[in-house]
Amino acid sequence: MNPRLFALPARLFALLIAVGLMGVAHAQSLAAQAAAPAKSQPAVKTNANDEMLAKAAKLYYSTAKAGLVAFDCAVHPEWHTLFVSASKGDAVAENDPRIVLLKSVGITLHGRLKGGSTLEWVETSDPGRPLDTDSTALLASMHQATEQTLQGFMQFWTPFVDGSVVPENSAGIEITKGETGYTLQADSGGTKVTEVIDNQLLLQHFNVVMKEATVDFVPAYKSTDKGLLVNSFQAHILAAGSPPERAQDMNVAIEYQIVQGFPLPSTLNMSVVGTGVFNFVLDGCTTNPQSK
């Protein structure tokens, strides 16, 4: 079995988790600063910044305001695309036995906007034809890769759609107004966050520095009747202590479907530059499932 087929998803979901943690750290840091007692700042400056943040918040779609807390979707990974990107030029047939095996697995993402997203992985089995060692190992590895990739996606996607990308107020956050827009800076618990918003109050990028890594994150949005909805990310990731040439670039594109009035991902296209891609189609979705 080709070990490169495992190297790609392993590296990909490691990066996704790193970026996901950065997104969580970003939201938590700004939220913590906003909730802290205001430091000695001129009242006029604070009021002006609060007004700017309130105006910015109205531009963006927010799952929290819309009432979306959870969703369930069937997931269909594009296994052939993944295998081709991992093969480094080797031909991979659409009916490759490994791809056929993986397509037989039923996968469901249980997305939870407040954390705790899980992946349901259901393998079909034939008692008369037990799987060989390689097939068992393939399923186990791809289960782990898929689960951690999608959980990582939920971690970094959520802050951009639940409204926490824009702080509730400016308390404890240093906000600087320049010719092209605003720079927000916060430092909490060893996490340094810098967020740049232009004069149209569009988030241009944010930088998160933690002891493990630094991530420069550039989101893009599309306009909808529900507000600005994030539809792509570019992340430049550098592990702590690594030289600049070892940085890794990751691109994520998101398309949406409307389910019960809520925009949910319909396709996720994830690529690590120079490494490979891992794409997904989501369908059969339901929202806000009742607790059992």
C-alpha positions in Angstrom: 0.0 0.0 0.0 1.3 3.4 -0.9 2.3 5.3 2.3 1.9 8.6 0.5 -1.8 8.1 0.5 -1.7 8.5 4.3 0.9 11.3 4.3 -1.4 13.7 2.5 -4.4 13.5 4.8 -2.3 13.3 7.9 -0.5 16.6 6.9 -3.7 18.2 5.8 -5.7 17.6 8.9 -2.8 18.6 11.1 -2.8 21.9 9.3 -6.6 22.2 9.5 -6.5 21.6 13.3 -3.7 24.2 13.7 -5.7 26.7 11.8 -8.9 25.7 13.7 -7.1 26.3 17.0 -6.0 29.7 15.7 -9.6 30.6 14.8 -10.8 29.5 18.2 -7.9 31.4 19.9 -8.8 34.4 17.8 -12.4 34.4 18.9 -11.6 33.6 22.5 -8.9 36.2 22.8 -11.0 39.0 21.4 -14.1 37.9 23.4 -12.0 37.8 26.6 -10.6 41.2 26.0 -14.0 42.7 25.2 -15.5 41.2 28.4 -12.7 42.5 30.6 -13.0 45.8 32.4 -12.2 48.8 30.2 -8.7 50.1 30.6 -8.0 53.8 30.8 -9.2 55.0 27.4 -10.8 58.3 26.5 -14.6 57.9 26.6 -15.0 59.4 23.1 -12.6 57.0 21.5 -14.2 54.0 23.2 -17.7 55.1 22.1 -16.5 55.7 18.5 -14.9 52.3 18.4 -18.0 50.6 19.8 -20.1 52.3 17.2 -17.8 51.1 14.5 -17.9 47.5 15.8 -21.7 47.6 16.1 -22.0 48.8 12.5 -19.5 46.1 11.3 -21.4 43.4 13.1 -24.6 44.2 11.2 -22.8 43.5 7.9 -22.1 39.9 8.6 -24.3 36.8 8.7 -24.4 35.3 12.2 -25.6 31.8 13.0 -26.0 32.9 16.6 -28.5 35.6 15.7 -30.2 33.4 13.1 -30.7 30.7 15.6 -28.6 27.9 14.1 -26.9 25.8 16.7 -26.4 22.5 15.0 -26.8 20.6 11.7 -26.3 17.1 10.4 -25.2 16.3 6.8 -24.2 13.3 4.8 -20.7 13.7 3.6 -19.2 12.4 0.3 -15.4 12.8 0.1 -14.0 13.0 -3.4 -11.7 10.0 -2.8 -10.4 9.9 -6.4 -9.3 13.5 -6.2 -7.5 12.8 -2.9 -5.8 9.7 -4.2 -4.6 11.5 -7.4 -3.2 14.4 -5.4 -1.4 12.0 -3.2 0.0 9.9 -6.0 2.5 12.6 -7.3 1.8 11.8 -10.9 0.9 8.1 -10.8 -2.3 7.2 -12.5 -5.3 6.3 -10.3 -8.4 4.7 -11.8 -11.9 5.9 -10.8 -12.7 2.2 -10.0 -9.5 1.6 -8.0 -10.5 -1.0 -5.4 -9.5 1.3 -2.6 -11.8 4.0 -3.8 -14.6 1.6 -4.3 -14.1 0.4 -0.7 -14.1 3.9 0.7 -17.2 4.9 -1.3 -19.1 2.1 0.5 -18.7 3.9 3.8 -21.6 6.0 5.1 -20.4 9.3 6.6 -22.4 11.9 8.5 -21.1 15.1 10.0 -22.8 16.2 13.2 -21.9 19.9 13.1 -22.2 21.7 16.4 -21.7 25.5 16.3 -20.9 25.7 20.1 -18.2 22.9 19.8 -18.2 19.2 20.0 -18.8 18.4 16.3 -18.5 14.6 15.6 -18.3 12.4 12.5 -20.3 9.2 12.1 -18.5 6.6 10.0 -20.5 3.5 9.1 -18.8 0.6 7.3 -20.7 -2.0 5.4 -19.5 -5.5 6.1 -19.9 -8.9 4.5 -19.2 -11.8 7.0 -18.5 -14.0 4.1 -15.8 -11.7 2.7 -13.7 -10.3 5.6 -11.4 -7.4 4.8 -7.7 -8.0 4.4 -5.1 -6.2 6.6 -4.4 -3.5 4.0 -8.1 -2.7 3.6 -8.7 -2.5 7.3 -5.7 -0.2 7.7 -6.9 2.0 4.8 -10.4 2.4 6.3 -9.0 3.2 9.8 -6.6 5.8 8.4 -9.1 7.5 6.2 -11.6 7.5 9.0 -9.2 9.4 11.2 -8.2 11.8 8.4 -11.7 12.6 7.4 -12.9 13.0 11.0 -10.1 15.3 12.0 -10.2 17.3 8.8 -13.9 18.1 9.2 -13.6 18.8 12.9 -10.7 21.2 12.1 -12.9 22.8 9.5 -15.7 23.3 12.0 -13.3 24.9 14.4 -12.0 27.6 12.1 -15.3 28.1 10.1 -17.5 28.7 13.1 -16.0 32.0 14.4 -16.6 33.5 10.9 -20.3 32.5 10.8 -21.4 32.8 14.4 -20.6 36.5 14.7 -17.6 36.3 17.0 -15.3 37.5 14.2 -16.4 41.0 15.3 -16.0 41.8 19.0 -19.1 43.0 20.9 -17.3 46.1 22.1 -13.8 47.6 22.2 -13.2 47.2 25.9 -9.6 45.8 26.4 -8.9 45.9 22.7 -6.5 48.3 21.2 -8.0 49.8 18.0 -6.1 52.0 15.7 -7.7 54.0 12.9 -5.6 54.5 9.7 -6.1 55.8 6.2 -7.3 52.4 4.9 -9.2 51.2 7.9 -8.9 49.8 11.5 -6.4 47.6 13.2 -7.6 45.6 16.3 -5.0 44.1 18.6 -5.4 41.9 21.7 -3.1 39.9 23.9 -4.6 37.4 26.2 -3.1 34.3 27.8 -0.1 34.2 25.5 -2.1 34.6 22.4 -1.6 37.7 20.3 -4.3 38.6 17.8 -4.2 41.3 15.1 -7.2 41.9 13.0 -7.4 44.3 10.1 -10.8 45.8 8.9 -11.0 48.2 6.0 -12.9 51.4 5.7 -15.9 49.5 4.4 -15.7 47.4 7.6 -14.7 44.2 5.7 -12.4 41.9 7.5 -9.2 41.8 5.4 -7.1 39.4 7.5 -6.0 38.5 10.9 -2.8 37.3 12.4 -2.7 34.9 15.4 0.5 34.2 17.3 0.6 31.4 19.7 3.5 29.5 21.2 2.9 26.6 18.8 2.6 28.6 15.5 1.8 31.8 13.7 -1.1 32.0 11.2 -1.8 34.7 8.8 -5.5 34.2 7.8 -7.2 36.0 4.8 -10.9 35.4 4.5 -13.2 36.4 1.6 -17.0 36.9 1.7 -19.9 36.8 -0.6 -22.9 39.1 -0.3 -26.2 37.4 0.6 -29.6 38.7 1.7 -28.7 37.4 5.1 -25.4 39.4 5.3 -21.8 38.8 4.3 -21.1 35.0 4.3 -17.5 33.7 4.3 -16.8 31.6 1.2 -13.0 31.2 1.2 -9.9 31.3 3.4 -6.2 31.5 2.7 -3.9 30.5 5.6 -0.2 31.0 5.8 1.0 28.8 8.6 4.5 28.8 10.2 5.3 26.5 13.1 7.2 28.1 16.0 10.9 28.0 15.5 10.7 27.1 11.8 12.4 29.2 9.1 10.1 31.3 6.8 10.7 28.9 3.9 9.1 26.1 5.8 5.8 27.9 6.0 2.8 26.1 4.6 -0.1 27.6 2.6 -3.6 26.3 2.7 -6.7 27.3 0.7 -10.3 26.5 1.5 -13.3 27.3 -0.7 -16.9 26.9 0.6 -20.1 26.8 -1.4 -23.5 26.9 0.4 -27.0 25.4 0.2 -30.0 26.8 2.1 -31.5 24.2 4.4 -34.6 25.2 6.5 -33.6 28.8 6.0 -30.0 28.4 7.1 -26.9 28.5 4.8 -24.9 25.4 5.3 -21.8 24.2 3.4 -22.6 22.2 0.3 -19.1 21.7 -0.9 -15.7 22.1 0.8 -12.6 22.3 -1.3 -9.4 22.1 0.8 -5.9 22.2 -0.6 -2.4 22.4 0.9 -0.2 24.0 -1.7 2.4 21.5 -3.0 0.8 18.7 -1.0 -2.7 17.8 -2.2 -6.4 18.3 -1.9 -9.3 16.9 0.1 -12.8 17.9 -1.1 -16.2 17.0 0.2 -19.8 17.2 -0.9 -22.5 17.6 1.8 -26.2 16.8 1.3 -29.3 15.4 3.0 -28.8 18.1 5.7 -31.1 18.8 8.7 -30.7 21.7 11.2 -31.1 22.0 14.9 -31.8 18.3 15.6 -33.7 17.7 18.8 -31.6 16.4 21.7 -32.2 12.7 22.4 
